Amino acid sequence: MPLPSFPSYAVLLFDGFSEKPEPNIDRTEMESGPPKQMPKSSRAMETRHVKYRINSRAEFLSFKDWHRVDLKQGSAWFSWADPLDLVTKKARIVGGKIEPKALRHDLEKWDVDFDLETWG
């Protein structure tokens, strides 16, 4: 079964965009001399904090439905285009937790913050 894709109508905001690579090193202290270090694996998880702008109530409701149904309350993996290296990666929302915030009183514009983890 193919992975769901991140919604194309959501616009990445670079305010607050950050990344936090997971340590992927085994470090062993030696009796004498410097500690030894080596990679645990060829790939590692990377976590990013992202904020997306959603420009209509209908798109926000669609995003909520995508999160609830396609991602099984945010627990499932999806395809996401990494803006840094322009590679599509397997991603998921950390803990399934999203933080939507209405930007206007008519609820037609939303920002959605979450932590995203990618594999590979």
Secondary structure, 3 states (H helix, E strand, C coil): CCCCECCCCCEEEEEEEEEEECCCEEEECCCCCCCEEEECCCCCEEEEEEEEEECCHHHHHHHHHHHHHHCCCCCCCEEEECCCCCCEEEEEEEEEEEEEEECCCCCCCEEEEEEEEEEC
